[in-house]
Amino acid sequence: MNHKDDKSKKRTARAKVLTEIPATTDECDIRGYLYKLKDTKKDWEKFWIVIKDHVLYTYKASEDVAAIKTEPIVGFRVEPIRGS
């Protein structure tokens, strides 16, 4: 393996590190549970989400420290559903 391959692996490893915003942060626009239909289209999967500064952070649980996925949501309007 040459030196170039080593740098490529390091870059890939760094890209997998996600922003660490605690799932329990009070400094956010919206936080709560989101149910997403699984690929099988038969079951729903429960995630904890936080929206802060036009970014959707997805967590496996509300106690997690680091998000498993982040997605920019600039240009979208997101509002919580109010119970009746």
DRENTORKOL-3810 file (N, C-alpha, C; in nm, 4 decimals):
REM DRENTORKOL-3810
@n.u->0.0849; n.v->-0.1176; n.w->0.0000; ca.u->0.0000; ca.v->0.0000; ca.w->0.0000; c.u->0.0893; c.v->0.1236; c.w->0.0000
@n.u->0.0553; n.v->0.2217; n.w->-0.0782; ca.u->0.1386; ca.v->0.3410; ca.w->-0.0832; c.u->0.0821; c.v->0.4519; c.w->0.0055
@n.u->0.1559; n.v->0.5600; n.w->0.0156; ca.u->0.1205; ca.v->0.6729; ca.w->0.1020; c.u->-0.0116; c.v->0.7368; c.w->0.0599
@n.u->-0.0392; n.v->0.7401; n.w->-0.0683; ca.u->-0.1628; ca.v->0.7994; ca.w->-0.1201; c.u->-0.2853; c.v->0.7232; c.w->-0.0683
@n.u->-0.2790; n.v->0.5922; n.w->-0.0637; ca.u->-0.3898; ca.v->0.5111; ca.w->-0.0139; c.u->-0.4172; c.v->0.5394; c.w->0.1342
@n.u->-0.3105; n.v->0.5623; n.w->0.2120; ca.u->-0.3267; ca.v->0.5926; ca.w->0.3540; c.u->-0.4041; c.v->0.7229; c.w->0.3736
@n.u->-0.3722; n.v->0.8253; n.w->0.2950; ca.u->-0.4412; ca.v->0.9536; ca.w->0.3056; c.u->-0.5881; c.v->0.9381; c.w->0.2674
@n.u->-0.6162; n.v->0.8600; n.w->0.1665; ca.u->-0.7537; ca.v->0.8377; ca.w->0.1219; c.u->-0.8363; c.v->0.7725; c.w->0.2325
@n.u->-0.7806; n.v->0.6743; n.w->0.3004; ca.u->-0.8516; ca.v->0.6073; ca.w->0.4093; c.u->-0.8790; c.v->0.7025; c.w->0.5247
@n.u->-0.7813; n.v->0.7870; n.w->0.5579; ca.u->-0.7991; ca.v->0.8825; ca.w->0.6667; c.u->-0.9098; c.v->0.9813; c.w->0.6331
@n.u->-0.9148; n.v->1.0293; n.w->0.5096; ca.u->-1.0171; ca.v->1.1230; ca.w->0.4674; c.u->-1.1557; c.v->1.0588; c.w->0.4771
@n.u->-1.1676; n.v->0.9355; n.w->0.4367; ca.u->-1.2948; ca.v->0.8642; ca.w->0.4436; c.u->-1.3384; c.v->0.8466; c.w->0.5879
@n.u->-1.2467; n.v->0.8129; n.w->0.6747; ca.u->-1.2797; ca.v->0.7937; ca.w->0.8157; c.u->-1.3277; c.v->0.9243; c.w->0.8777
@n.u->-1.2649; n.v->1.0343; n.w->0.8450; ca.u->-1.3056; ca.v->1.1636; ca.w->0.8992; c.u->-1.4435; c.v->1.2034; c.w->0.8497
@n.u->-1.4761; n.v->1.1714; n.w->0.7274; ca.u->-1.6047; ca.v->1.2093; ca.w->0.6706; c.u->-1.7202; c.v->1.1400; c.w->0.7418
@n.u->-1.6948; n.v->1.0256; n.w->0.8047; ca.u->-1.7999; ca.v->0.9521; ca.w->0.8736; c.u->-1.8312; c.v->1.0095; c.w->1.0121
@n.u->-1.7450; n.v->1.0956; n.w->1.0647; ca.u->-1.7683; ca.v->1.1547; ca.w->1.1957; c.u->-1.8791; c.v->1.2590; c.w->1.1819
@n.u->-1.9829; n.v->1.2474; n.w->1.2664; ca.u->-2.0958; ca.v->1.3376; ca.w->1.2575; c.u->-2.0874; c.v->1.4468; c.w->1.3632
@n.u->-2.1539; n.v->1.5558; n.w->1.3364; ca.u->-2.1586; ca.v->1.6652; ca.w->1.4299; c.u->-2.2195; c.v->1.6176; c.w->1.5618
@n.u->-2.1567; n.v->1.6513; n.w->1.6699; ca.u->-2.2074; ca.v->1.6073; ca.w->1.7990; c.u->-2.2942; c.v->1.7156; c.w->1.8618
@n.u->-2.4221; n.v->1.7038; n.w->1.8386; ca.u->-2.5217; ca.v->1.7872; ca.w->1.9044; c.u->-2.6061; c.v->1.6909; c.w->1.9862
@n.u->-2.6074; n.v->1.7065; n.w->2.1172; ca.u->-2.6838; ca.v->1.6128; ca.w->2.1989; c.u->-2.8309; c.v->1.6115; c.w->2.1597
@n.u->-2.8904; n.v->1.4947; n.w->2.1620; ca.u->-3.0312; ca.v->1.4800; ca.w->2.1261; c.u->-3.1216; c.v->1.5523; c.w->2.2242
@n.u->-3.0715; n.v->1.5805; n.w->2.3431; ca.u->-3.1525; ca.v->1.6446; ca.w->2.4469; c.u->-3.1354; c.v->1.7959; c.w->2.4513
@n.u->-3.0711; n.v->1.8541; n.w->2.3518; ca.u->-3.0448; ca.v->1.9976; ca.w->2.3529; c.u->-3.1737; c.v->2.0795; c.w->2.3612
@n.u->-3.1691; n.v->2.1858; n.w->2.4388; ca.u->-3.2821; ca.v->2.2777; ca.w->2.4476; c.u->-3.2714; c.v->2.3871; c.w->2.3416
@n.u->-3.1537; n.v->2.4019; n.w->2.2847; ca.u->-3.1293; ca.v->2.5066; ca.w->2.1861; c.u->-3.1580; c.v->2.4548; c.w->2.0456
@n.u->-3.2863; n.v->2.4308; n.w->2.0165; ca.u->-3.3248; ca.v->2.3802; ca.w->1.8854; c.u->-3.4608; c.v->2.4362; c.w->1.8476
@n.u->-3.4974; n.v->2.4212; n.w->1.7216; ca.u->-3.6268; ca.v->2.4684; ca.w->1.6734; c.u->-3.7361; c.v->2.3660; c.w->1.7036
@n.u->-3.7080; n.v->2.2395; n.w->1.6775; ca.u->-3.8037; ca.v->2.1307; ca.w->1.6991; c.u->-3.7263; c.v->2.0073; c.w->1.7423
@n.u->-3.7866; n.v->1.9290; n.w->1.8318; ca.u->-3.7298; ca.v->1.7989; ca.w->1.8681; c.u->-3.8452; c.v->1.7061; c.w->1.9028
@n.u->-3.8255; n.v->1.5779; n.w->1.8764; ca.u->-3.9298; ca.v->1.4807; ca.w->1.9081; c.u->-3.9125; c.v->1.3549; c.w->1.8262
@n.u->-4.0126; n.v->1.2672; n.w->1.8330; ca.u->-4.0050; ca.v->1.1398; ca.w->1.7615; c.u->-4.0577; c.v->1.1516; c.w->1.6199
@n.u->-3.9945; n.v->1.0786; n.w->1.5310; ca.u->-4.0346; ca.v->1.0696; ca.w->1.3917; c.u->-4.0456; c.v->0.9218; c.w->1.3578
@n.u->-4.1545; n.v->0.8837; n.w->1.2971; ca.u->-4.1733; ca.v->0.7458; ca.w->1.2530; c.u->-4.1529; c.v->0.7422; c.w->1.1027
@n.u->-4.0625; n.v->0.6558; n.w->1.0592; ca.u->-4.0288; ca.v->0.6446; ca.w->0.9174; c.u->-4.0624; c.v->0.5042; c.w->0.8703
@n.u->-4.1257; n.v->0.4943; n.w->0.7550; ca.u->-4.1606; ca.v->0.3654; ca.w->0.6976; c.u->-4.0332; c.v->0.2957; c.w->0.6510
@n.u->-4.0146; n.v->0.1734; n.w->0.6954; ca.u->-3.8955; ca.v->0.0963; ca.w->0.6565; c.u->-3.9006; c.v->0.0621; c.w->0.5081
@n.u->-3.7871; n.v->0.0185; n.w->0.4542; ca.u->-3.7778; ca.v->-0.0190; ca.w->0.3131; c.u->-3.8751; c.v->-0.1301; c.w->0.2761
@n.u->-3.9109; n.v->-0.2114; n.w->0.3731; ca.u->-4.0044; ca.v->-0.3217; ca.w->0.3467; c.u->-4.1467; c.v->-0.2707; c.w->0.3242
@n.u->-4.1690; n.v->-0.1450; n.w->0.3604; ca.u->-4.2991; ca.v->-0.0791; ca.w->0.3474; c.u->-4.4076; c.v->-0.1459; c.w->0.4314
@n.u->-4.3664; n.v->-0.2223; n.w->0.5330; ca.u->-4.4623; ca.v->-0.2888; ca.w->0.6209; c.u->-4.4521; c.v->-0.2398; c.w->0.7643
@n.u->-4.3332; n.v->-0.2000; n.w->0.8051; ca.u->-4.3103; ca.v->-0.1620; ca.w->0.9437; c.u->-4.2600; c.v->-0.0185; c.w->0.9529
@n.u->-4.2861; n.v->0.0400; n.w->1.0685; ca.u->-4.2402; ca.v->0.1751; ca.w->1.0963; c.u->-4.1238; c.v->0.1694; c.w->1.1939
@n.u->-4.0259; n.v->0.2586; n.w->1.1733; ca.u->-3.9102; ca.v->0.2665; ca.w->1.2615; c.u->-3.9137; c.v->0.4014; c.w->1.3333
@n.u->-3.8869; n.v->0.4002; n.w->1.4627; ca.u->-3.8958; ca.v->0.5193; ca.w->1.5459; c.u->-3.7576; c.v->0.5825; c.w->1.5628
@n.u->-3.7482; n.v->0.7116; n.w->1.5356; ca.u->-3.6243; ca.v->0.7879; ca.w->1.5509; c.u->-3.6516; c.v->0.9117; c.w->1.6343
@n.u->-3.5505; n.v->0.9594; n.w->1.7039; ca.u->-3.5564; ca.v->1.0888; ca.w->1.7711; c.u->-3.4920; c.v->1.1890; c.w->1.6769
@n.u->-3.5563; n.v->1.3025; n.w->1.6547; ca.u->-3.4988; ca.v->1.4032; ca.w->1.5646; c.u->-3.4878; c.v->1.5368; c.w->1.6349
@n.u->-3.3901; n.v->1.6134; n.w->1.5906; ca.u->-3.3713; ca.v->1.7512; ca.w->1.6363; c.u->-3.3512; c.v->1.8355; c.w->1.5114
@n.u->-3.4228; n.v->1.9475; n.w->1.5052; ca.u->-3.4013; ca.v->2.0425; ca.w->1.3963; c.u->-3.3415; c.v->2.1674; c.w->1.4572
@n.u->-3.2235; n.v->2.2030; n.w->1.4062; ca.u->-3.1523; ca.v->2.3212; ca.w->1.4556; c.u->-3.0790; c.v->2.3856; c.w->1.3390
@n.u->-3.0979; n.v->2.5146; n.w->1.3227; ca.u->-3.0285; ca.v->2.5916; ca.w->1.2181; c.u->-3.0457; c.v->2.5288; c.w->1.0795
@n.u->-3.1664; n.v->2.4905; n.w->1.0446; ca.u->-3.2008; ca.v->2.4333; ca.w->0.9143; c.u->-3.1297; c.v->2.3014; c.w->0.8848
@n.u->-3.1003; n.v->2.2258; n.w->0.9899; ca.u->-3.0410; ca.v->2.0921; ca.w->0.9752; c.u->-3.1257; c.v->1.9935; c.w->1.0548
@n.u->-3.1591; n.v->1.8803; n.w->0.9934; ca.u->-3.2323; ca.v->1.7727; ca.w->1.0595; c.u->-3.1308; c.v->1.6707; c.w->1.1090
@n.u->-3.1252; n.v->1.6535; n.w->1.2411; ca.u->-3.0365; ca.v->1.5558; ca.w->1.3037; c.u->-3.1217; c.v->1.4364; c.w->1.3436
@n.u->-3.0799; n.v->1.3164; n.w->1.3057; ca.u->-3.1542; ca.v->1.1946; ca.w->1.3370; c.u->-3.0734; c.v->1.1094; c.w->1.4343
@n.u->-3.1414; n.v->1.0609; n.w->1.5387; ca.u->-3.0797; ca.v->0.9795; ca.w->1.6434; c.u->-3.1585; c.v->0.8503; c.w->1.6598
@n.u->-3.0948; n.v->0.7470; n.w->1.7085; ca.u->-3.1646; ca.v->0.6225; ca.w->1.7407; c.u->-3.2460; c.v->0.6378; c.w->1.8688
@n.u->-3.1970; n.v->0.7196; n.w->1.9643; ca.u->-3.2659; ca.v->0.7382; ca.w->2.0913; c.u->-3.2487; c.v->0.8817; c.w->2.1394
@n.u->-3.3390; n.v->0.9270; n.w->2.2237; ca.u->-3.3355; ca.v->1.0653; ca.w->2.2722; c.u->-3.2165; c.v->1.0931; c.w->2.3642
@n.u->-3.1490; n.v->0.9900; n.w->2.4114; ca.u->-3.0341; ca.v->1.0078; ca.w->2.5008; c.u->-2.9013; c.v->1.0144; c.w->2.4259
@n.u->-2.9018; n.v->0.9924; n.w->2.2959; ca.u->-2.7777; ca.v->0.9859; ca.w->2.2188; c.u->-2.7051; c.v->1.1201; c.w->2.2157
@n.u->-2.5726; n.v->1.1124; n.w->2.2019; ca.u->-2.4891; ca.v->1.2319; ca.w->2.1968; c.u->-2.4598; c.v->1.2716; c.w->2.0519
@n.u->-2.4406; n.v->1.1745; n.w->1.9647; ca.u->-2.4079; ca.v->1.2031; ca.w->1.8250; c.u->-2.5177; c.v->1.1510; c.w->1.7325
@n.u->-2.5498; n.v->1.2296; n.w->1.6329; ca.u->-2.6516; ca.v->1.1916; ca.w->1.5357; c.u->-2.6009; c.v->1.0804; c.w->1.4453
@n.u->-2.6942; n.v->0.9947; n.w->1.3999; ca.u->-2.6574; ca.v->0.8905; ca.w->1.3042; c.u->-2.6699; c.v->0.9416; c.w->1.1612
@n.u->-2.7420; n.v->1.0538; n.w->1.1460; ca.u->-2.7602; ca.v->1.1112; ca.w->1.0125; c.u->-2.7906; c.v->1.2603; c.w->1.0270
@n.u->-2.7390; n.v->1.3394; n.w->0.9345; ca.u->-2.7710; ca.v->1.4820; ca.w->0.9301; c.u->-2.8115; c.v->1.5179; c.w->0.7884
@n.u->-2.9118; n.v->1.6044; n.w->0.7770; ca.u->-2.9591; ca.v->1.6469; ca.w->0.6455; c.u->-2.9957; c.v->1.7945; c.w->0.6491
@n.u->-2.9441; n.v->1.8741; n.w->0.5549; ca.u->-2.9864; ca.v->2.0140; ca.w->0.5488; c.u->-3.1314; c.v->2.0219; c.w->0.4998
@n.u->-3.2079; n.v->2.1120; n.w->0.5586; ca.u->-3.3477; ca.v->2.1271; ca.w->0.5173; c.u->-3.3780; c.v->2.2729; c.w->0.4815
@n.u->-3.2818; n.v->2.3392; n.w->0.4231; ca.u->-3.2993; ca.v->2.4768; ca.w->0.3792; c.u->-3.4054; c.v->2.4795; c.w->0.2687
@n.u->-3.4970; n.v->2.5719; n.w->0.2793; ca.u->-3.6015; ca.v->2.5848; ca.w->0.1789; c.u->-3.7274; c.v->2.5065; c.w->0.2117
@n.u->-3.7266; n.v->2.4325; n.w->0.3226; ca.u->-3.8438; ca.v->2.3564; ca.w->0.3655; c.u->-3.9084; c.v->2.4264; c.w->0.4839
@n.u->-4.0366; n.v->2.4072; n.w->0.4984; ca.u->-4.1093; ca.v->2.4578; ca.w->0.6157; c.u->-4.1466; c.v->2.3366; c.w->0.6999
@n.u->-4.1025; n.v->2.3353; n.w->0.8239; ca.u->-4.1277; ca.v->2.2225; ca.w->0.9135; c.u->-4.1980; c.v->2.2751; c.w->1.0375
@n.u->-4.3090; n.v->2.2097; n.w->1.0726; ca.u->-4.3854; ca.v->2.2497; ca.w->1.1911; c.u->-4.4254; c.v->2.1264; c.w->1.2691
@n.u->-4.4300; n.v->2.1380; n.w->1.4016; ca.u->-4.4764; ca.v->2.0225; ca.w->1.4801; c.u->-4.6274; c.v->2.0058; c.w->1.4627
@n.u->-4.6747; n.v->1.8839; n.w->1.4782; ca.u->-4.8184; ca.v->1.8548; ca.w->1.4739; c.u->-4.8731; c.v->1.8786; c.w->1.6138
@n.u->-4.9763; n.v->1.9573; n.w->1.6227; ca.u->-5.0384; ca.v->1.9862; ca.w->1.7527; c.u->-5.1451; c.v->1.8826; c.w->1.7813
@n.u->-5.1448; n.v->1.8289; n.w->1.9036; ca.u->-5.2459; ca.v->1.7316; ca.w->1.9444; c.u->-5.3827; c.v->1.7974; c.w->1.9553
@n.u->-5.4888; n.v->1.7196; n.w->1.9352; ca.u->-5.6227; ca.v->1.7780; ca.w->1.9423; c.u->-5.6873; c.v->1.7551; c.w->2.0763
END
